[in-house]
Amino acid sequence: MRRAIFALILVGCVFLASPASGQAIRVVTTFPILEDFVEQVGGEQVQVSSLIPRGADPHTWEPTPKDARLVAQGDLIVANGGGFDDWLFALVQNVARPDTPLVIASQGLEVIVPEYDHGHSHHHAGDPHFWLSVPNAISYVEQITEALVGLAPEKAVYFESRARVYSEELVELHAWMTQELSGIPRENRVIVTYHNAFSYLAEEYGFEVAEFLVANPDAEPSPRDLARLVDLLQGMRNRSVFAEPQLASGTRYLQALVDEVHGDLFILYSDSLNEEISTYVEMMKCNTRTLLEALK
Ligand SMILES: [Zn+2]
């Protein structure tokens, strides 16, 4: 019996040690879009877990005991940064192994601070949804690749070649989006959304984000905010409004608005993936088609 316990302890130690060359690197990300980026670069050499599951709203996420366990076991932790997933930092400090690298994927990117602000913004540092511009996503992929190579230099060729192939796909995606979206007439280049997520997409592809109902989805829009948006939409010829699949209450508010102004409600993906739209590339293609259908 004692020998059996000793053997178990030994096996446990092997699993706790830093990733051996034959073993997948355990990567923990805060939300599913980062999980997709890590999988694209890491392939079968990584085992990725997203703390926030697909379809959930990252803005209202509260870490669970399961999240703490995953962070404690992670070889690499990947966060977005920019105020988007600050809850992770306490978790990392409390439970991660002291030498576990933490990647802030948006590091070094230029922050857009939207002019429009209700004064109750949780995003004091600006819009944290950097990834909705494809060139920014390419920068995320570079950060992730560098971290994986740093952790397992013997797999550098594998990670770098996968990163190259994926980045080329993103460059193509960006060119396609730029070409397709350039067909939308100037007077229709307005995106009206529920929460403030689309600054980077708007800047990159030539749109204006007119108004959004809440700065952060953990807040509810006031009757005044709703009235102001009704006024705005009534002055527009194209009354398309964009909801997001992970924000059910936002969709209800927007549906009421659209009914009042006889507009149309469309769905744009921002913060999450789901079973139908399971990768970043699919998400951006879907958003492009939606913008064309809504605004052309
Ligand atoms: Zn968001």
Residues whose N, C-alpha, C, O or C-beta is under 5 A from the ligand:
A	BS01	ZN	A197 D271
